Each structure stands twice: as structure tokens, then as C-alpha cells.
Amino acid sequence: MDQDTEGVPGIVATDDHFGCTVGAPDTDGNGRVEPLVGAPGNAAGTVTVLKVKPSTLESVTALAEADLGWSAGSDGDASGIALSR
């Protein structure tokens, strides 16, 4: 899976480092893990949250710092450089 995968936001770019980090916490408390994919080189960095069922990609959301209620980051901030298991 990469940013050329249907439904995954963004475009493939050399320095985005999409997939540099991954995590798999249960972010919504439903008992299933949601894979997280870090792209610390994508502007100020992003984390993509994948909602999946076996063999099915239900939804994909890319989050930047501002989407989480933080100040908008600057290029090079590297949000997504470390993720929870």
C-alpha cells in the first residue's frame, strides 16, 4: 500500500517517507486495531489512519498537526516520525 493505492490520500513523493513508521493501536475503542502510517517528510508530516476489516479497506484519513487541534506545523517538523504499536 502506498499513496497510489485507491482511497489513500496524497501522491507518491520521494521525500514524504510514507510508511517510514507504522503503528496499530485501537484508536476508537471498538476492539479492532487501526493501522497508522507515518509520512514524516510530507510537509510538516502526516499520519494516515486506516479503518479495515479482513480484506476490506473501509476508510482512510490523513491527519496533519492542525487536524489534531495543534498549531499548523512547518516543513520539516516530522509529525508521524514515531507511532504507537
N, CA, C and O atoms as a CHARMM CRD file, in Angstrom:
* protein
*
  340
    1    1 MET  N      0.85700  -1.17500   0.00000 PROA 1      0.00000
    2    1 MET  CA     0.00000   0.00000   0.00000 PROA 1      0.00000
    3    1 MET  C      0.89600   1.22800   0.00000 PROA 1      0.00000
    4    1 MET  O      1.89100   1.29100   0.72100 PROA 1      0.00000
    5    2 ASP  N      0.52800   2.19700  -0.81600 PROA 2      0.00000
    6    2 ASP  CA     1.21600   3.47400  -0.82200 PROA 2      0.00000
    7    2 ASP  C      0.21800   4.54800  -1.22700 PROA 2      0.00000
    8    2 ASP  O     -0.98200   4.28100  -1.29900 PROA 2      0.00000
    9    3 GLN  N      0.69200   5.74600  -1.49000 PROA 3      0.00000
   10    3 GLN  CA    -0.22100   6.83500  -1.81700 PROA 3      0.00000
   11    3 GLN  C     -0.77300   6.72900  -3.22600 PROA 3      0.00000
   12    3 GLN  O     -1.57500   7.57200  -3.62600 PROA 3      0.00000
   13    4 ASP  N     -0.37700   5.73500  -3.98400 PROA 4      0.00000
   14    4 ASP  CA    -1.00700   5.45000  -5.27300 PROA 4      0.00000
   15    4 ASP  C     -2.16100   4.45700  -5.11700 PROA 4      0.00000
   16    4 ASP  O     -2.87400   4.18400  -6.08300 PROA 4      0.00000
   17    5 THR  N     -2.35000   3.91400  -3.91000 PROA 5      0.00000
   18    5 THR  CA    -3.44200   2.97300  -3.66200 PROA 5      0.00000
   19    5 THR  C     -4.76400   3.72800  -3.65400 PROA 5      0.00000
   20    5 THR  O     -4.87800   4.77800  -3.02000 PROA 5      0.00000
   21    6 GLU  N     -5.75200   3.20500  -4.34600 PROA 6      0.00000
   22    6 GLU  CA    -7.06700   3.85800  -4.40900 PROA 6      0.00000
   23    6 GLU  C     -7.60600   4.09400  -3.00400 PROA 6      0.00000
   24    6 GLU  O     -7.62400   3.18400  -2.17500 PROA 6      0.00000
   25    7 GLY  N     -8.04200   5.31400  -2.74800 PROA 7      0.00000
   26    7 GLY  CA    -8.61100   5.69200  -1.46600 PROA 7      0.00000
   27    7 GLY  C     -7.61300   6.28800  -0.49100 PROA 7      0.00000
   28    7 GLY  O     -8.01500   6.90600   0.49500 PROA 7      0.00000
   29    8 VAL  N     -6.32400   6.11900  -0.74000 PROA 8      0.00000
   30    8 VAL  CA    -5.30500   6.67800   0.14300 PROA 8      0.00000
   31    8 VAL  C     -4.98700   8.08800  -0.34200 PROA 8      0.00000
   32    8 VAL  O     -4.59900   8.27700  -1.49500 PROA 8      0.00000
   33    9 PRO  N     -5.15200   9.08900   0.54600 PROA 9      0.00000
   34    9 PRO  CA    -4.92700  10.46700   0.11600 PROA 9      0.00000
   35    9 PRO  C     -3.45800  10.76400  -0.14800 PROA 9      0.00000
   36    9 PRO  O     -2.57000  10.11500   0.40600 PROA 9      0.00000
   37   10 GLY  N     -3.22100  11.73400  -0.98500 PROA 10     0.00000
   38   10 GLY  CA    -1.87900  12.19000  -1.28900 PROA 10     0.00000
   39   10 GLY  C     -1.34800  11.57700  -2.57000 PROA 10     0.00000
   40   10 GLY  O     -2.01500  10.78500  -3.23600 PROA 10     0.00000
   41   11 ILE  N     -0.13800  11.96700  -2.88700 PROA 11     0.00000
   42   11 ILE  CA     0.54200  11.43600  -4.06900 PROA 11     0.00000
   43   11 ILE  C      1.91700  10.93100  -3.63100 PROA 11     0.00000
   44   11 ILE  O      2.47900  11.41100  -2.64700 PROA 11     0.00000
   45   12 VAL  N      2.44000   9.98200  -4.35400 PROA 12     0.00000
   46   12 VAL  CA     3.76800   9.46100  -4.04500 PROA 12     0.00000
   47   12 VAL  C      4.80100  10.55400  -4.31300 PROA 12     0.00000
   48   12 VAL  O      4.85200  11.12300  -5.40300 PROA 12     0.00000
   49   13 ALA  N      5.61400  10.83400  -3.31100 PROA 13     0.00000
   50   13 ALA  CA     6.68600  11.81200  -3.45200 PROA 13     0.00000
   51   13 ALA  C      7.92600  11.25100  -2.74900 PROA 13     0.00000
   52   13 ALA  O      7.82300  10.66700  -1.67000 PROA 13     0.00000
   53   14 THR  N      9.05400  11.42600  -3.34400 PROA 14     0.00000
   54   14 THR  CA    10.30400  10.83100  -2.86800 PROA 14     0.00000
   55   14 THR  C     10.58500  11.10900  -1.40200 PROA 14     0.00000
   56   14 THR  O     10.95700  10.19200  -0.66900 PROA 14     0.00000
   57   15 ASP  N     10.42100  12.32900  -0.95800 PROA 15     0.00000
   58   15 ASP  CA    10.81200  12.68200   0.40300 PROA 15     0.00000
   59   15 ASP  C      9.67700  12.66100   1.42400 PROA 15     0.00000
   60   15 ASP  O      9.87000  13.11000   2.55400 PROA 15     0.00000
   61   16 ASP  N      8.48900  12.14900   1.05400 PROA 16     0.00000
   62   16 ASP  CA     7.39400  12.04100   2.02800 PROA 16     0.00000
   63   16 ASP  C      7.68400  10.96800   3.07400 PROA 16     0.00000
   64   16 ASP  O      7.28800  11.10800   4.23100 PROA 16     0.00000
   65   17 HSD  N      8.36000   9.91800   2.68200 PROA 17     0.00000
   66   17 HSD  CA     8.68300   8.78800   3.56000 PROA 17     0.00000
   67   17 HSD  C      7.42300   8.12000   4.10300 PROA 17     0.00000
   68   17 HSD  O      7.37700   7.71300   5.26400 PROA 17     0.00000
   69   18 PHE  N      6.38900   8.01000   3.24200 PROA 18     0.00000
   70   18 PHE  CA     5.14600   7.32600   3.60700 PROA 18     0.00000
   71   18 PHE  C      5.47500   5.88600   3.99700 PROA 18     0.00000
   72   18 PHE  O      6.05300   5.14000   3.20700 PROA 18     0.00000
   73   19 GLY  N      5.10200   5.50200   5.21900 PROA 19     0.00000
   74   19 GLY  CA     5.38500   4.15800   5.70700 PROA 19     0.00000
   75   19 GLY  C      6.67500   4.05200   6.49000 PROA 19     0.00000
   76   19 GLY  O      7.05700   2.95800   6.90700 PROA 19     0.00000
   77   20 CYS  N      7.35400   5.17100   6.69800 PROA 20     0.00000
   78   20 CYS  CA     8.59600   5.17600   7.47600 PROA 20     0.00000
   79   20 CYS  C      8.33300   4.61300   8.87200 PROA 20     0.00000
   80   20 CYS  O      9.17000   3.90700   9.43300 PROA 20     0.00000
   81   21 THR  N      7.18000   4.92800   9.41700 PROA 21     0.00000
   82   21 THR  CA     6.75700   4.39400  10.71100 PROA 21     0.00000
   83   21 THR  C      5.34800   3.83800  10.56600 PROA 21     0.00000
   84   21 THR  O      4.55500   4.32200   9.75800 PROA 21     0.00000
   85   22 VAL  N      5.05300   2.83300  11.34700 PROA 22     0.00000
   86   22 VAL  CA     3.70700   2.26600  11.38400 PROA 22     0.00000
   87   22 VAL  C      3.35500   1.94600  12.82700 PROA 22     0.00000
   88   22 VAL  O      4.23000   1.69800  13.65700 PROA 22     0.00000
   89   23 GLY  N      2.07600   1.95800  13.10500 PROA 23     0.00000
   90   23 GLY  CA     1.56900   1.60600  14.42700 PROA 23     0.00000
   91   23 GLY  C      0.23500   0.91900  14.25800 PROA 23     0.00000
   92   23 GLY  O     -0.34300   0.92500  13.17200 PROA 23     0.00000
   93   24 ALA  N     -0.25700   0.32200  15.33900 PROA 24     0.00000
   94   24 ALA  CA    -1.53400  -0.38500  15.24900 PROA 24     0.00000
   95   24 ALA  C     -2.29200  -0.35400  16.57300 PROA 24     0.00000
   96   24 ALA  O     -2.57400  -1.40700  17.14400 PROA 24     0.00000
   97   25 PRO  N     -2.62800   0.84600  17.07400 PROA 25     0.00000
   98   25 PRO  CA    -3.43000   0.92300  18.29100 PROA 25     0.00000
   99   25 PRO  C     -4.92500   0.85200  17.96600 PROA 25     0.00000
  100   25 PRO  O     -5.32400   1.01800  16.81300 PROA 25     0.00000
  101   26 ASP  N     -5.73300   0.60800  18.97300 PROA 26     0.00000
  102   26 ASP  CA    -7.19000   0.68100  18.82800 PROA 26     0.00000
  103   26 ASP  C     -7.56700   2.12900  19.13100 PROA 26     0.00000
  104   26 ASP  O     -7.77800   2.48800  20.28900 PROA 26     0.00000
  105   27 THR  N     -7.65200   2.95800  18.09700 PROA 27     0.00000
  106   27 THR  CA    -7.85700   4.39800  18.28600 PROA 27     0.00000
  107   27 THR  C     -9.27700   4.77900  18.66500 PROA 27     0.00000
  108   27 THR  O     -9.49100   5.85700  19.21800 PROA 27     0.00000
  109   28 ASP  N    -10.25600   3.92200  18.38400 PROA 28     0.00000
  110   28 ASP  CA   -11.65300   4.28700  18.65500 PROA 28     0.00000
  111   28 ASP  C    -12.33200   3.38700  19.67500 PROA 28     0.00000
  112   28 ASP  O    -13.53300   3.52600  19.90800 PROA 28     0.00000
  113   29 GLY  N    -11.59100   2.46500  20.29100 PROA 29     0.00000
  114   29 GLY  CA   -12.13500   1.63600  21.35500 PROA 29     0.00000
  115   29 GLY  C    -13.11100   0.55700  20.90900 PROA 29     0.00000
  116   29 GLY  O    -13.89300   0.05900  21.71900 PROA 29     0.00000
  117   30 ASN  N    -13.07800   0.18900  19.62900 PROA 30     0.00000
  118   30 ASN  CA   -14.03500  -0.81100  19.14100 PROA 30     0.00000
  119   30 ASN  C    -13.48900  -2.23600  19.21700 PROA 30     0.00000
  120   30 ASN  O    -14.14900  -3.17200  18.76600 PROA 30     0.00000
  121   31 GLY  N    -12.29400  -2.41100  19.78000 PROA 31     0.00000
  122   31 GLY  CA   -11.70600  -3.73200  19.90900 PROA 31     0.00000
  123   31 GLY  C    -10.89200  -4.17700  18.70800 PROA 31     0.00000
  124   31 GLY  O    -10.32300  -5.26800  18.72400 PROA 31     0.00000
  125   32 ARG  N    -10.82300  -3.35400  17.66100 PROA 32     0.00000
  126   32 ARG  CA   -10.00200  -3.65800  16.47300 PROA 32     0.00000
  127   32 ARG  C     -8.92500  -2.59100  16.34100 PROA 32     0.00000
  128   32 ARG  O     -9.16500  -1.41400  16.60700 PROA 32     0.00000
  129   33 VAL  N     -7.75600  -3.00900  15.93300 PROA 33     0.00000
  130   33 VAL  CA    -6.68700  -2.02400  15.74100 PROA 33     0.00000
  131   33 VAL  C     -6.90000  -1.26700  14.43700 PROA 33     0.00000
  132   33 VAL  O     -7.46700  -1.79700  13.48200 PROA 33     0.00000
  133   34 GLU  N     -6.44400  -0.04200  14.41400 PROA 34     0.00000
  134   34 GLU  CA    -6.45500   0.78200  13.21100 PROA 34     0.00000
  135   34 GLU  C     -5.00500   1.03200  12.83200 PROA 34     0.00000
  136   34 GLU  O     -4.30300   1.74600  13.54800 PROA 34     0.00000
  137   35 PRO  N     -4.53900   0.46800  11.73000 PROA 35     0.00000
  138   35 PRO  CA    -3.15900   0.73200  11.31100 PROA 35     0.00000
  139   35 PRO  C     -2.92800   2.22700  11.09000 PROA 35     0.00000
  140   35 PRO  O     -3.76400   2.92000  10.51100 PROA 35     0.00000
  141   36 LEU  N     -1.78900   2.70400  11.55900 PROA 36     0.00000
  142   36 LEU  CA    -1.36000   4.08200  11.36700 PROA 36     0.00000
  143   36 LEU  C     -0.11300   4.05100  10.49300 PROA 36     0.00000
  144   36 LEU  O      0.76500   3.21000  10.68200 PROA 36     0.00000
  145   37 VAL  N     -0.04100   4.96800   9.54200 PROA 37     0.00000
  146   37 VAL  CA     1.11000   5.04500   8.65200 PROA 37     0.00000
  147   37 VAL  C      1.66500   6.46200   8.71600 PROA 37     0.00000
  148   37 VAL  O      0.97300   7.42200   8.38000 PROA 37     0.00000
  149   38 GLY  N      2.91000   6.58700   9.14800 PROA 38     0.00000
  150   38 GLY  CA     3.54700   7.89000   9.23700 PROA 38     0.00000
  151   38 GLY  C      4.20700   8.28600   7.92900 PROA 38     0.00000
  152   38 GLY  O      4.75300   7.45400   7.20500 PROA 38     0.00000
  153   39 ALA  N      4.14200   9.57700   7.64700 PROA 39     0.00000
  154   39 ALA  CA     4.84500  10.16200   6.49900 PROA 39     0.00000
  155   39 ALA  C      5.50700  11.44000   7.00600 PROA 39     0.00000
  156   39 ALA  O      5.04100  12.54100   6.71100 PROA 39     0.00000
  157   40 PRO  N      6.60000  11.29800   7.77400 PROA 40     0.00000
  158   40 PRO  CA     7.19800  12.46300   8.41800 PROA 40     0.00000
  159   40 PRO  C      7.78700  13.49700   7.46900 PROA 40     0.00000
  160   40 PRO  O      8.06700  14.61900   7.89100 PROA 40     0.00000
  161   41 GLY  N      7.98300  13.15500   6.20800 PROA 41     0.00000
  162   41 GLY  CA     8.52300  14.11700   5.25600 PROA 41     0.00000
  163   41 GLY  C      7.46300  14.80300   4.41900 PROA 41     0.00000
  164   41 GLY  O      7.79400  15.60800   3.54900 PROA 41     0.00000
  165   42 ASN  N      6.19600  14.50400   4.66000 PROA 42     0.00000
  166   42 ASN  CA     5.08500  15.08600   3.90300 PROA 42     0.00000
  167   42 ASN  C      4.76300  16.45000   4.50200 PROA 42     0.00000
  168   42 ASN  O      3.98100  16.54000   5.44900 PROA 42     0.00000
  169   43 ALA  N      5.35400  17.50900   3.96200 PROA 43     0.00000
  170   43 ALA  CA     5.24800  18.87500   4.50600 PROA 43     0.00000
  171   43 ALA  C      5.71700  18.83300   5.96200 PROA 43     0.00000
  172   43 ALA  O      6.88800  18.55300   6.21700 PROA 43     0.00000
  173   44 ALA  N      4.82300  19.10700   6.92800 PROA 44     0.00000
  174   44 ALA  CA     5.18900  19.05100   8.34400 PROA 44     0.00000
  175   44 ALA  C      4.99400  17.65100   8.91500 PROA 44     0.00000
  176   44 ALA  O      5.16300  17.43800  10.11600 PROA 44     0.00000
  177   45 GLY  N      4.64200  16.70300   8.06100 PROA 45     0.00000
  178   45 GLY  CA     4.42100  15.32700   8.49000 PROA 45     0.00000
  179   45 GLY  C      2.94700  15.02000   8.62400 PROA 45     0.00000
  180   45 GLY  O      2.15900  15.87500   9.03000 PROA 45     0.00000
  181   46 THR  N      2.57700  13.79800   8.28300 PROA 46     0.00000
  182   46 THR  CA     1.19300  13.35100   8.43300 PROA 46     0.00000
  183   46 THR  C      1.17600  11.93500   8.99900 PROA 46     0.00000
  184   46 THR  O      2.15900  11.19800   8.93600 PROA 46     0.00000
  185   47 VAL  N      0.02100  11.58800   9.55400 PROA 47     0.00000
  186   47 VAL  CA    -0.26800  10.22800   9.99000 PROA 47     0.00000
  187   47 VAL  C     -1.56100   9.83400   9.28800 PROA 47     0.00000
  188   47 VAL  O     -2.56400  10.54300   9.37700 PROA 47     0.00000
  189   48 THR  N     -1.53700   8.70700   8.59300 PROA 48     0.00000
  190   48 THR  CA    -2.72300   8.20800   7.90600 PROA 48     0.00000
  191   48 THR  C     -3.32000   7.08600   8.73400 PROA 48     0.00000
  192   48 THR  O     -2.63100   6.13100   9.09300 PROA 48     0.00000
  193   49 VAL  N     -4.62100   7.21000   9.03800 PROA 49     0.00000
  194   49 VAL  CA    -5.34900   6.21500   9.82400 PROA 49     0.00000
  195   49 VAL  C     -6.16900   5.35700   8.86900 PROA 49     0.00000
  196   49 VAL  O     -6.96600   5.87300   8.08600 PROA 49     0.00000
  197   50 LEU  N     -5.96800   4.04500   8.93900 PROA 50     0.00000
  198   50 LEU  CA    -6.68500   3.10500   8.07900 PROA 50     0.00000
  199   50 LEU  C     -7.72700   2.36500   8.90300 PROA 50     0.00000
  200   50 LEU  O     -7.39100   1.76500   9.92400 PROA 50     0.00000
  201   51 LYS  N     -8.97000   2.39600   8.48300 PROA 51     0.00000
  202   51 LYS  CA   -10.03000   1.59100   9.10100 PROA 51     0.00000
  203   51 LYS  C    -10.19700   0.37800   8.19700 PROA 51     0.00000
  204   51 LYS  O    -10.51800   0.51900   7.01600 PROA 51     0.00000
  205   52 VAL  N     -9.98200  -0.81000   8.74800 PROA 52     0.00000
  206   52 VAL  CA   -10.01000  -2.02300   7.93800 PROA 52     0.00000
  207   52 VAL  C    -10.84500  -3.11700   8.58400 PROA 52     0.00000
  208   52 VAL  O    -10.99300  -3.18100   9.80400 PROA 52     0.00000
  209   53 LYS  N    -11.37700  -3.96200   7.73900 PROA 53     0.00000
  210   53 LYS  CA   -11.95900  -5.24400   8.10900 PROA 53     0.00000
  211   53 LYS  C    -11.19300  -6.25300   7.27900 PROA 53     0.00000
  212   53 LYS  O    -10.53500  -5.85900   6.31600 PROA 53     0.00000
  213   54 PRO  N    -11.24600  -7.54200   7.60600 PROA 54     0.00000
  214   54 PRO  CA   -10.49100  -8.50200   6.80400 PROA 54     0.00000
  215   54 PRO  C    -10.72400  -8.30800   5.29300 PROA 54     0.00000
  216   54 PRO  O    -11.85400  -8.36000   4.80700 PROA 54     0.00000
  217   55 SER  N     -9.63900  -8.08800   4.59000 PROA 55     0.00000
  218   55 SER  CA    -9.62400  -7.91600   3.12500 PROA 55     0.00000
  219   55 SER  C    -10.38300  -6.70000   2.62800 PROA 55     0.00000
  220   55 SER  O    -10.64800  -6.59600   1.43100 PROA 55     0.00000
  221   56 THR  N    -10.74600  -5.76300   3.52300 PROA 56     0.00000
  222   56 THR  CA   -11.52400  -4.58800   3.11800 PROA 56     0.00000
  223   56 THR  C    -10.95300  -3.32300   3.74200 PROA 56     0.00000
  224   56 THR  O    -10.77700  -3.24900   4.95800 PROA 56     0.00000
  225   57 LEU  N    -10.66900  -2.34000   2.92000 PROA 57     0.00000
  226   57 LEU  CA   -10.26800  -1.01900   3.38800 PROA 57     0.00000
  227   57 LEU  C    -11.53800  -0.18600   3.49500 PROA 57     0.00000
  228   57 LEU  O    -12.10700   0.20900   2.47700 PROA 57     0.00000
  229   58 GLU  N    -11.99000   0.08700   4.73000 PROA 58     0.00000
  230   58 GLU  CA   -13.24500   0.81400   4.94200 PROA 58     0.00000
  231   58 GLU  C    -13.09500   2.31300   4.74000 PROA 58     0.00000
  232   58 GLU  O    -13.90700   2.93600   4.05600 PROA 58     0.00000
  233   59 SER  N    -12.05500   2.89200   5.33500 PROA 59     0.00000
  234   59 SER  CA   -11.83800   4.33000   5.18900 PROA 59     0.00000
  235   59 SER  C    -10.38000   4.65500   5.47900 PROA 59     0.00000
  236   59 SER  O     -9.66600   3.89600   6.13500 PROA 59     0.00000
  237   60 VAL  N     -9.96500   5.80700   4.96900 PROA 60     0.00000
  238   60 VAL  CA    -8.59500   6.27200   5.14400 PROA 60     0.00000
  239   60 VAL  C     -8.65000   7.77300   5.43200 PROA 60     0.00000
  240   60 VAL  O     -9.32700   8.52300   4.73000 PROA 60     0.00000
  241   61 THR  N     -7.93400   8.20000   6.47000 PROA 61     0.00000
  242   61 THR  CA    -7.89400   9.61300   6.81800 PROA 61     0.00000
  243   61 THR  C     -6.45400  10.02100   7.06800 PROA 61     0.00000
  244   61 THR  O     -5.77900   9.41800   7.90200 PROA 61     0.00000
  245   62 ALA  N     -5.97400  11.02500   6.36700 PROA 62     0.00000
  246   62 ALA  CA    -4.63700  11.56600   6.60400 PROA 62     0.00000
  247   62 ALA  C     -4.77400  12.77300   7.52800 PROA 62     0.00000
  248   62 ALA  O     -5.57800  13.67200   7.27900 PROA 62     0.00000
  249   63 LEU  N     -3.98500  12.78000   8.58900 PROA 63     0.00000
  250   63 LEU  CA    -4.05500  13.84700   9.58300 PROA 63     0.00000
  251   63 LEU  C     -2.72800  14.59000   9.68100 PROA 63     0.00000
  252   63 LEU  O     -1.66500  13.98100   9.80500 PROA 63     0.00000
  253   64 ALA  N     -2.81100  15.90300   9.62500 PROA 64     0.00000
  254   64 ALA  CA    -1.65500  16.76500   9.86100 PROA 64     0.00000
  255   64 ALA  C     -1.79200  17.34600  11.26200 PROA 64     0.00000
  256   64 ALA  O     -2.81300  17.13900  11.91700 PROA 64     0.00000
  257   65 GLU  N     -0.79200  18.05900  11.72500 PROA 65     0.00000
  258   65 GLU  CA    -0.82100  18.64000  13.06700 PROA 65     0.00000
  259   65 GLU  C     -2.06900  19.48500  13.30300 PROA 65     0.00000
  260   65 GLU  O     -2.69600  19.37200  14.35600 PROA 65     0.00000
  261   66 ALA  N     -2.43700  20.32300  12.34900 PROA 66     0.00000
  262   66 ALA  CA    -3.59400  21.20500  12.50100 PROA 66     0.00000
  263   66 ALA  C     -4.90200  20.41100  12.62400 PROA 66     0.00000
  264   66 ALA  O     -5.83500  20.86800  13.28400 PROA 66     0.00000
  265   67 ASP  N     -4.98100  19.22600  11.99700 PROA 67     0.00000
  266   67 ASP  CA    -6.18600  18.39200  12.09700 PROA 67     0.00000
  267   67 ASP  C     -6.38500  17.84400  13.50300 PROA 67     0.00000
  268   67 ASP  O     -7.49200  17.44400  13.86300 PROA 67     0.00000
  269   68 LEU  N     -5.32200  17.82400  14.29800 PROA 68     0.00000
  270   68 LEU  CA    -5.38200  17.31000  15.66400 PROA 68     0.00000
  271   68 LEU  C     -5.56200  18.42200  16.68600 PROA 68     0.00000
  272   68 LEU  O     -5.48900  18.18100  17.89100 PROA 68     0.00000
  273   69 GLY  N     -5.79900  19.64800  16.20500 PROA 69     0.00000
  274   69 GLY  CA    -6.01700  20.77400  17.10600 PROA 69     0.00000
  275   69 GLY  C     -4.74100  21.46700  17.53700 PROA 69     0.00000
  276   69 GLY  O     -4.77800  22.35700  18.38700 PROA 69     0.00000
  277   70 TRP  N     -3.61200  21.07300  16.96400 PROA 70     0.00000
  278   70 TRP  CA    -2.35100  21.72200  17.28000 PROA 70     0.00000
  279   70 TRP  C     -2.10100  22.84400  16.28500 PROA 70     0.00000
  280   70 TRP  O     -2.78900  22.94400  15.27000 PROA 70     0.00000
  281   71 SER  N     -1.13100  23.67300  16.57200 PROA 71     0.00000
  282   71 SER  CA    -0.73500  24.70400  15.61800 PROA 71     0.00000
  283   71 SER  C     -0.26200  24.02500  14.34400 PROA 71     0.00000
  284   71 SER  O      0.36800  22.96900  14.38300 PROA 71     0.00000
  285   72 ALA  N     -0.57500  24.64600  13.21700 PROA 72     0.00000
  286   72 ALA  CA    -0.11300  24.09700  11.94400 PROA 72     0.00000
  287   72 ALA  C      1.40500  24.03000  11.96000 PROA 72     0.00000
  288   72 ALA  O      2.07500  24.98600  12.35200 PROA 72     0.00000
  289   73 GLY  N      1.93400  22.91300  11.53900 PROA 73     0.00000
  290   73 GLY  CA     3.37700  22.71800  11.55800 PROA 73     0.00000
  291   73 GLY  C      4.07600  23.39100  10.40200 PROA 73     0.00000
  292   73 GLY  O      3.44500  23.92000   9.48700 PROA 73     0.00000
  293   74 SER  N      5.37400  23.35800  10.46400 PROA 74     0.00000
  294   74 SER  CA     6.22300  23.89100   9.40400 PROA 74     0.00000
  295   74 SER  C      6.91000  22.73400   8.70500 PROA 74     0.00000
  296   74 SER  O      7.09700  21.66900   9.29400 PROA 74     0.00000
  297   75 ASP  N      7.28700  22.93900   7.44800 PROA 75     0.00000
  298   75 ASP  CA     8.03400  21.90700   6.74300 PROA 75     0.00000
  299   75 ASP  C      9.21800  21.46600   7.59200 PROA 75     0.00000
  300   75 ASP  O      9.94800  22.28800   8.14700 PROA 75     0.00000
  301   76 GLY  N      9.39000  20.18100   7.68000 PROA 76     0.00000
  302   76 GLY  CA    10.50000  19.64800   8.45500 PROA 76     0.00000
  303   76 GLY  C     10.14900  19.28400   9.88700 PROA 76     0.00000
  304   76 GLY  O     11.01000  18.77600  10.60500 PROA 76     0.00000
  305   77 ASP  N      8.90900  19.52400  10.33500 PROA 77     0.00000
  306   77 ASP  CA     8.51800  19.17600  11.71300 PROA 77     0.00000
  307   77 ASP  C      8.57600  17.67200  11.95400 PROA 77     0.00000
  308   77 ASP  O      8.90500  17.24700  13.06200 PROA 77     0.00000
  309   78 ALA  N      8.26700  16.85400  10.94900 PROA 78     0.00000
  310   78 ALA  CA     8.34200  15.39200  11.01100 PROA 78     0.00000
  311   78 ALA  C      7.27000  14.77300  11.90500 PROA 78     0.00000
  312   78 ALA  O      7.53300  13.78200  12.58600 PROA 78     0.00000
  313   79 SER  N      6.06900  15.34300  11.91100 PROA 79     0.00000
  314   79 SER  CA     4.96300  14.68000  12.59000 PROA 79     0.00000
  315   79 SER  C      4.80400  13.29200  11.97100 PROA 79     0.00000
  316   79 SER  O      4.89300  13.14300  10.75300 PROA 79     0.00000
  317   80 GLY  N      4.57500  12.29900  12.78700 PROA 80     0.00000
  318   80 GLY  CA     4.45400  10.93000  12.30600 PROA 80     0.00000
  319   80 GLY  C      5.75100  10.15700  12.32600 PROA 80     0.00000
  320   80 GLY  O      5.80000   9.02300  11.85100 PROA 80     0.00000
  321   81 ILE  N      6.82300  10.75700  12.87500 PROA 81     0.00000
  322   81 ILE  CA     8.12600  10.08500  12.90800 PROA 81     0.00000
  323   81 ILE  C      8.12600   8.93800  13.91400 PROA 81     0.00000
  324   81 ILE  O      8.92800   8.01300  13.78600 PROA 81     0.00000
  325   82 ALA  N      7.24000   8.98000  14.91500 PROA 82     0.00000
  326   82 ALA  CA     7.12500   7.90100  15.89600 PROA 82     0.00000
  327   82 ALA  C      5.65000   7.62400  16.13700 PROA 82     0.00000
  328   82 ALA  O      4.86000   8.55000  16.32300 PROA 82     0.00000
  329   83 LEU  N      5.27800   6.34600  16.13300 PROA 83     0.00000
  330   83 LEU  CA     3.88800   5.95600  16.31800 PROA 83     0.00000
  331   83 LEU  C      3.78300   4.84300  17.35100 PROA 83     0.00000
  332   83 LEU  O      4.72000   4.07000  17.55100 PROA 83     0.00000
  333   84 SER  N      2.63800   4.77400  17.99700 PROA 84     0.00000
  334   84 SER  CA     2.34500   3.74100  18.97800 PROA 84     0.00000
  335   84 SER  C      2.14500   2.38500  18.30700 PROA 84     0.00000
  336   84 SER  O      1.67200   2.32400  17.17200 PROA 84     0.00000
  337   85 ARG  N      2.49500   1.30700  18.98900 PROA 85     0.00000
  338   85 ARG  CA     2.22800  -0.02500  18.43800 PROA 85     0.00000
  339   85 ARG  C      0.78100  -0.29200  18.51300 PROA 85     0.00000
  340   85 ARG  O      0.32800  -1.36000  18.10200 PROA 85     0.00000
